[in-house]
C-alpha cells in the first residue's frame, strides 16, 4: 500500500487587528499562510501552492482566499512572498523516494482525472471494460458514449474483444451504429465492481474510435437458437 496525497503546513500566523470580521464585526482576526505539499508516506515531496486564510478569533468564521475581496487579494501576494516555503518541504526529493513520489503523483492525477471523466460523462467518451466472467483471455471491450441525459447515457459497443487494454482498434473493428440506454447508476455499479479499466477522452482519428460498423443480426445464429429450443 502506498500512502500519498496533499497536506498543508502552516508557515506563518499573525494577528490581523485592522480587519473587521464580516460576520461579527469584531477586529479580532488572524491570518494564516499554509503551504500545500505532496507527501508520500507523510514525507514531504514538493510544495504545491501557498494558501492564505483569515480566521476570526471571536466568532470563528474562516475566510478562504477565493472568498476575499479583490483589493485584499492583491495584498495577499506580498504577504505570501514574505513567508518563504521551507526547504524541508522538498526533502522528499533528496531521498530515494523521489521517483516514487513522481509516480505516485502522476497516478494520483490520472486517477483523479478518470474520476472526473466518470463523474461528468461527455459524448464521445470511451470506456474500456473488462468482463471478468469471460473465460478466454479476450476480456476487454469498449463502450462509447453517444449521448448524455440527466440520469442515463446512450452508449454503443465495439465489435471485437481484446486480450488487454487496446491502444487502438483492429482495422475491421469499430462501434456499432446503435444506441443503448444505460442508467448512470449502473455505470457507478460497474466502477465499484472494477469493470471500468479506463476512460478515454480527447482522442484523434488514428485509434479508430470514430469508426462505425453496421450492427447486423446474425440470421443463421438466430434460427439455430430457435431450432435448439
Ligand atoms: Zn467574527
Boltz pocket constraint, residues with backbone or C-beta under 6 A from the ligand:
constraints:
  - pocket:
      binder: B
      contacts: [[A, 21], [A, 22], [A, 23], [A, 24], [A, 25], [A, 26], [A, 56], [A, 57], [A, 58], [A, 59], [A, 60], [A, 61]]
      max_distance: 6.0
